[in-house]
Amino acid sequence: MKIQFISAMLVLLTLVSFGQHSNETHKIDNLSWLCKTWERTNVKTGQRAYETWRREGDSLKGVGVTLQGSDTVFIEELSIAVRNDDLYYGAVVGHNPGPVYFKIDITGAGSFKSSNPKHDFPKEIMYELNDKDLTVIIVGDGKKALFKFRVVD
């Protein structure tokens, strides 16, 4: 009887794990349009900037970099992952002591909005895809920044 109970529990745990894995995969699949290299089109003269995203298991990993000539003047590590059954956008930048997470509130076909009202700036990050163009808007505390990208072919 004990062996049957243990076997049944193992099967149940496997099914529950598979269900969670499938749900996480589905949430990430909705953002697979982001997995490309994007070149920023509205940079300062003499600069080049890129954001590159790739799929890594049940999450998306990204890196943003700004170059001035051959010098790297800004770099950030980005991620989108499921935590506690919700999607989160994460950013690691040099001036923060650790990662900052923004809960993804809205997802649509080619767009999402994430927010963290406790963070100083930004408080909201919005991504919107329009054909081969990507617009990223960050807002908070009366400030707003707009980043325009074009997919690199």
C-alpha positions as CSV (number, residue, x, y, z in Angstrom):
1,M,0.0,0.0,0.0
2,K,2.9,2.4,0.8
3,I,4.5,1.8,-2.5
4,Q,1.3,2.5,-4.4
5,F,0.8,5.7,-2.4
6,I,4.4,6.9,-3.1
7,S,4.0,6.0,-6.8
8,A,0.8,7.9,-7.0
9,M,2.4,11.0,-5.3
10,L,5.4,10.9,-7.7
11,V,3.0,10.8,-10.7
12,L,1.0,13.7,-9.3
13,L,4.1,15.8,-8.6
14,T,5.4,15.1,-12.1
15,L,2.1,16.2,-13.6
16,V,2.0,19.4,-11.4
17,S,5.6,20.3,-12.4
18,F,4.8,19.7,-16.0
19,G,1.7,21.9,-15.8
20,Q,3.7,24.7,-14.2
21,H,6.5,24.3,-16.7
22,S,3.9,24.5,-19.6
23,N,2.3,27.6,-18.1
24,E,5.6,29.4,-17.6
25,T,6.6,28.4,-21.2
26,H,3.3,29.7,-22.6
27,K,3.8,33.1,-20.8
28,I,7.3,33.4,-22.2
29,D,6.2,32.2,-25.6
30,N,3.9,35.3,-25.8
31,L,7.0,37.5,-25.7
32,S,9.2,35.5,-28.2
33,W,8.8,38.4,-30.7
34,L,11.4,40.2,-28.6
35,C,14.2,37.6,-29.4
36,K,16.2,39.6,-31.9
37,T,19.0,42.1,-32.0
38,W,17.7,45.6,-32.0
39,E,19.7,48.7,-33.0
40,R,18.7,52.0,-31.4
41,T,17.9,54.7,-34.0
42,N,17.6,57.7,-31.8
43,V,21.1,57.9,-30.2
44,K,23.4,60.8,-29.7
45,T,25.8,61.7,-32.5
46,G,28.8,59.4,-32.4
47,Q,27.0,56.7,-30.4
48,R,25.6,53.2,-31.3
49,A,23.3,51.3,-29.1
50,Y,21.9,47.8,-29.2
51,E,19.5,45.6,-27.3
52,T,19.7,41.8,-27.9
53,W,17.3,39.2,-26.5
54,R,17.4,35.4,-26.6
55,R,15.4,32.6,-25.2
56,E,17.0,30.7,-22.4
57,G,14.9,27.9,-21.0
58,D,11.7,29.3,-19.5
59,S,13.0,32.9,-19.6
60,L,14.3,35.6,-21.9
61,K,17.7,37.1,-21.4
62,G,18.8,40.4,-22.9
63,V,21.7,42.8,-22.9
64,G,21.6,46.5,-23.7
65,V,24.8,48.3,-24.6
66,T,25.8,51.8,-25.7
67,L,29.0,52.4,-27.5
68,Q,30.9,55.7,-28.0
69,G,33.4,54.9,-30.8
70,S,35.0,51.6,-29.5
71,D,34.3,52.4,-25.8
72,T,31.4,50.8,-24.0
73,V,29.7,53.7,-22.1
74,F,26.6,51.8,-20.8
75,I,25.7,48.2,-20.3
76,E,22.7,46.5,-18.7
77,E,21.6,42.9,-18.2
78,L,17.9,42.3,-18.8
79,S,15.6,39.4,-18.2
80,I,12.0,38.3,-18.4
81,A,11.0,35.4,-16.2
82,V,8.0,33.9,-14.4
83,R,8.2,34.3,-10.6
84,N,5.3,33.3,-8.3
85,D,3.2,32.7,-11.4
86,D,3.6,36.3,-12.7
87,L,6.0,37.7,-15.4
88,Y,8.7,40.0,-14.3
89,Y,11.1,42.2,-16.3
90,G,14.5,42.5,-14.5
91,A,17.3,44.9,-15.1
92,V,20.8,45.0,-13.7
93,V,22.7,48.3,-14.2
94,G,25.9,49.5,-12.7
95,H,24.4,52.3,-10.5
96,N,22.0,49.9,-8.7
97,P,23.2,47.6,-5.9
98,G,21.4,44.6,-7.5
99,P,18.7,43.6,-9.9
100,V,15.5,45.7,-10.1
101,Y,12.3,43.8,-11.0
102,F,9.2,45.2,-12.7
103,K,6.0,43.2,-12.7
104,I,4.6,42.8,-16.2
105,D,1.0,44.1,-15.9
106,I,-0.1,44.0,-19.5
107,T,0.8,41.9,-22.5
108,G,-0.6,42.2,-26.0
109,A,0.5,41.0,-29.4
110,G,3.9,42.7,-29.6
111,S,3.7,44.8,-26.5
112,F,4.0,44.8,-22.7
113,K,4.0,47.2,-19.8
114,S,5.9,46.5,-16.6
115,S,5.9,48.5,-13.3
116,N,7.6,48.9,-10.0
117,P,6.1,51.8,-8.1
118,K,8.8,51.6,-5.4
119,H,11.7,52.2,-7.7
120,D,13.0,55.7,-8.1
121,F,13.3,55.8,-11.9
122,P,11.9,54.3,-14.0
123,K,8.6,53.2,-12.4
124,E,7.2,51.9,-15.7
125,I,8.8,50.3,-18.7
126,M,6.8,49.8,-21.9
127,Y,7.8,47.9,-25.0
128,E,5.8,48.1,-28.3
129,L,6.5,46.4,-31.6
130,N,5.3,47.9,-34.8
131,D,6.5,45.8,-37.8
132,K,10.3,46.0,-37.6
133,D,10.3,48.9,-35.2
134,L,10.5,48.7,-31.4
135,T,9.6,51.5,-29.1
136,V,10.6,51.4,-25.4
137,I,9.3,54.1,-23.1
138,I,10.4,54.5,-19.5
139,V,8.6,56.8,-17.1
140,G,8.5,57.8,-13.5
141,D,8.7,60.8,-11.1
142,G,7.8,63.3,-13.9
143,K,10.5,62.0,-16.2
144,K,10.1,60.2,-19.5
145,A,12.6,58.7,-22.0
146,L,11.9,57.3,-25.4
147,F,14.1,54.7,-27.1
148,K,13.5,53.7,-30.7
149,F,14.9,50.5,-32.2
150,R,15.0,48.8,-35.6
151,V,15.5,45.1,-35.9
152,V,19.0,44.2,-37.3
153,D,18.6,41.9,-40.3
